[in-house]
Amino acid sequence: MHSFRKILVYGRPSVVQNRHALAQLIHTAEALDLELEWHPTLRGAVEEAGMQLPDPFPSGNRLHQGPGKPTREEPYTVSESCGLVLALGGDGTLLDAVQIAVPRGLPVFGFHFGRLGFLSSAGGVEDFEVALGAIRSGNLILESRSLLHCIFESESGEPNEILALNEVGLQRQGAGLMGISCRVNGELLNHYQADGLLVSTPTGSTAYSMSCGGPIVLPQSQVWLVTPVAGHQLGIRPVLVPDRSEVVLEVDSNEEEGVLYADGKRLNWSGQGPVVLSRAGVELHLARLGGFSHFQNLKSKLHWGRDARS
């Protein structure tokens, strides 16, 4: 059982458009004796919308109210008493929350305000009582999700790194194909001619990789997916490799500069040199409601078993 009393609420500022839902969140949390701490990216937008938040930030996390958007007086730090991150939004919001939660070892509970919500456990105003009740009582399952560790050269020439929950990808910018070499543990897997190349986690198998024809694999599968984007070699298919492998991507030096991104975010990449991918030494703990089923999630989100003609 994993019960929590104080949680960090994270979301994109656009979530304040759903004022009724936020008001219901606050009301339900008060009724359950849950303490909410609001991340600055969301708190500033909520305050600008004229909504009253019940609790001030702890010392050192206060916002300066000046003209325009609020700014932080000091770097934001999550209170030590916070035990979980509640991500309000779609899967993109939850991906953003990974960078907040993982370094602090906090689990993330996704509450769906978006369009699909593969990673969310609940959604809709009517689910707040169920979701927050489970958080308070501990009726949760904590799933361990593997992360990609990506090392690359920044535009300044310095080494940089980032963690990705879904995928790391290279994408062309111009009209021509990209030439991308992919090596697994030092051995050439293939030299791809394509619009791009993805290396995805099992979690990311239902994201961009699936749209490019990659297989769906269960989260506990210990593999990476190497999936070409619009490959120009008809015999080349997506490949699964062990997740303990080191995967190195490199773009042909004579190619147009490409884009490197992780979980949908463009990275500050020099456009050259190897992109080195390996399994991170940390994992994301994804909180699910008790009784959650991956198979049922796939069937409901992808509409399996439904007659499209009806």
N, C-alpha and C positions, 0 to 999 in steps of 0.2 A: 504494500500500500504506500502510495506517495501522496500525502496531503500537503496543502500549502495554504498559508493564511495571507501572505503578502505577495502580490504579483506585479510585475512591470508590464504596463500596457503600451504596446508599440503599434503604430500604424502610419500610413502616409497621410499628409495633411488633407487630402481630398476626402477622407473618411468623415470629416465633419459635416459633409453634405447630408449625412444620415443622422440628423440631430436626435430623432426619436430613438434610434438604436443606442446611441451613446448615453442618453438619459436613462434608458432601460438598463444598460450595463451598470451605471452608477447605482441605481435603485436596487438592483438585484444583489450587487456586491455588499451594499449596506445591510440588506436583510440577512445575508449569510455571514456577516461579520468578516468579510474579506477586505483587506486593505489594498488599495490601488495606488501604485506609483506610476506617473505618466512620463513617458519618454519625451524629451524636449521637442522632437520633430512633430509630435502629436499635440503635446500640451499647449504649445504656442498657438497652433491653429484653433484648438478648442477655445482658448481664452479670447482669441480674436473674434470668434463667432459669438461671443457674449455668454458662453455657458459657464456655469459655476462649477468648479472642481472642489470636492469635499476636503482634500488634505493638501497642505503646502508641501513643497519639496523639502527633503532633509537639508541641513546646512551644507553649503558647498554646491548645491544643485539648483539654486534659484536663478530665475530669469530676470533680466533687466528690461523693464517696460519703457521703451523709448518710442520715437516716431517709427512707424512702419512695423515690420515684423519684430517680435521679441528676439533678443540675442542673449547668449549665455555670458554671465560674468566670469565663470570659472569652468574648466573642463568638466563635463558631466561624468559622474560615476554612479553606478547602480548601487543602491543600498545593500549592505551585506545581508540584511534580513529578507531581501527578495529571493524567492525560491523558484520562480517560473516566469517566462515571458509569454504574455498573451498577445498574439499577432492578429490584429484586426484587418482583414482584407483578403485578397486572393493569394495565390501561390507566390506571386512576385513579392508581396509584402513579407511573406514568411521567409523567402530567400534573403531578403534584406536583414531580417531579424537574426539570421544565422551568424552574421558578423558581430552582433551584439552578444548573443547567448553563448556561443561556443567558447570564446576566450574566458568566460566566467563560469563555465560548466553548468549553465542553466538549461533546463529543458524548455522546449517551445510548444505551445498549444496553439494551433491555427484555428481561428474563428472566421468562417467564410463570409466575406462581403463581396467577393469577386464573381467571375462567371463560371469557373470550373471547380477549383478547390480540391485538387487531388490530395494535397497535403493537409487539408483541414479536417478536423474531427467533428465540427458542428457549424451551423450557419443559420442566419435568420433570427429575428428578435425573439421568436418563440423558443429558441434553443438556449438562451442565456441562462435560464434557471437550471436546465439540465447540465450545461457545460460548467458553469461556476459551482454548482452543487457538487459535481464530480471532482473538481479541483479542490474544493474545501474538504470533502470527505475522503479523498484519496482513491476514488474509483477510477483510476487511470492505469494505462499500460504505457511504459516508457520504452520505445523502440530505439535501438542504436542504429544510426544511419552513417555509413562510411562517407568520407569527404576526400575530394581530390586536393592534393597540395601542388600548386603550380608555381614554378620558379621561372622568371623571364627577365629580360633586360629592358629597363625603362628607357624613356626617350633621353634621359640625361646620361645614359650609359651605366647606371648603377643597377645592381641586381635587385629585383623586387619579387614579392611572393604574395599569394592569396589562396584562400580556401574556397572550394566550390562544392555545393551540395548536388547540383544537377549535372552540369557539364562545363567543360572548357572547349572552346572552338576557335578555329581560324576561318575567316571569311574574306572573300575577295571584295575589293572596292570598285574596280573597273569592270568593263564588259567582258574581258577575257577570262579564261580558266586560270586557276591557281595550280602550280605544281608544288605538292607537299609531300615530303618524305616522312614516313612514320617508322620508327625503330622501337622494338620491344626487347628490353634487356640487351641492347646493343646490336640486335639482328634486324636487318631491314624487313619489315612486314610488307610494305608496298610503297611505291611512288605514285601518289594519287594525282590525277588530273580532274579537278572538280571545282565547284563553286566554293567549297570549304570542306572542313573535316572536323568531326566532333569526337571527343572522348568523354563518355558519360558514365555516371554511377548507376547502380540499380535504381535509385530514386529518380534519376533523370531519364530513365528508359521510357517513362510515360510523357516526356516533355518533347523537346525539339527532335531528339533522336527518333521517336516514334513517328513524327511527321515526315522524317526522311527515310522511312522504311525499316528502321531498326526494331529489334524484338523487344517485347515487354518481359522483364525479368522481375522476380520477387525481390523485395528489399534485402532479405538475408543472403541473397546470392553473392558470392565473393568474386565478382568479376567487374571488369570495365568493358564498355561497349565502344568500339571504334567504328564510326558510321560516316561514310562520305555524304556530302551534301550535293545532290545533282551530279553524281560522278559521270564522267565521260568514258568510262570503261565498263561495258555492260556485264562483264564477267566478275566484276568486283562487288562483293557483298559486305554487309556489316559483319564484324568479327568480334567475338568475345575473347578476352584475355584475362588471366588471373589478376586479381586486384593487388597482388603483391609485386606486380611487374613495374618496372620503370619504363614509361612511354615517353619518347622524345619526338617532338614535331619540329620540322624545319622547312621553311619556304625557300624555293629556288632563289638564288641571289639575283637572277635576271628578271624575276617576276615583278609586277606592280606591287606596291606596298599593300599588305592585307591588314585586316583588323583582328585583334586578339580580344576575346571576351570571356567572361566567366559568369555563369548564371544570368545571362542577358545584359550584363554591364560591360561596356567597353573599357579595356584596360590601357593604362599608360605604357604602351609597348613601343620599343624602338623600331619595330618592323623587321628586325633581323636577329640572327642568333637562335640557338635552340630554345624551345619551350619544353621544360622538363616537368613531367607529371608523375606523381607517386601517391601512394595512400598516406593520408595525413595520420599523425600520431594521436589525434583526438577525433572524437565522433560527435555528431549531433544526437541529442536525446529528444526524440519527437514524442510528445504526449498524445495519447489517444484515449478515447472513452473506453471503459471496460466493455469487452465483447466485440470490439472492432474486428472486421474481417476484410482482408485485402481483396479477396475474390469478390465479395459483395461490393466493395468500393469500385472495382473495375467494371462490374456489371452495371452499376448505377450511373457512374460518370461517363462511360462509353456507350451506354444504352444497348448493351449486349442482350440478345434475346427479344428485342422489340422489333416488330415488323415496321420497316420504314414506310411501307405503303399505306399504313393506317393513319 
